[in-house]
Amino acid sequence: MGAEAVLGADAVKLRSCLTLFASIDEGDDFFAHALEVLFHGEWDARTVALLAVAQPDATHPGGDN
C-alpha cells in the first residue's frame, strides 16, 4: 500500500516536505530513505524546481541538475 492510498491528498504534502528535508539532510539520509520507501524514490518535482530557483548553484540529488 502506497502513501497515496493511506494519506490521500496529504501524500503530496508529505512528498514535498520529504524532498525539502532530503535536499538539506547531511546526516543518515533518513528523508531520502523515506522517499524511497513511500514514493519509490521519486522526489517532488515542483519542490526540486523551487529549490533550483532559490539556490541556482546547488545540486539537488532528486532533480535533473
LINKA-V597520 format. One record per pair of residues at least 6 apart in sequence whose C-alpha atoms are under 6 Angstrom apart, sorted by the first residue. I is the first residue (numbers start at 1). J is the second residue. If there is no record, write none. Layout:
i: (I | I)
j: (J | J)
//
This chain:
i: (3 | 3 | 4 | 15 | 16 | 16 | 18 | 19 | 22 | 22 | 35 | 43 | 48 | 59)
j: (11 | 38 | 11 | 44 | 44 | 47 | 31 | 43 | 31 | 32 | 41 | 62 | 63 | 65)
//
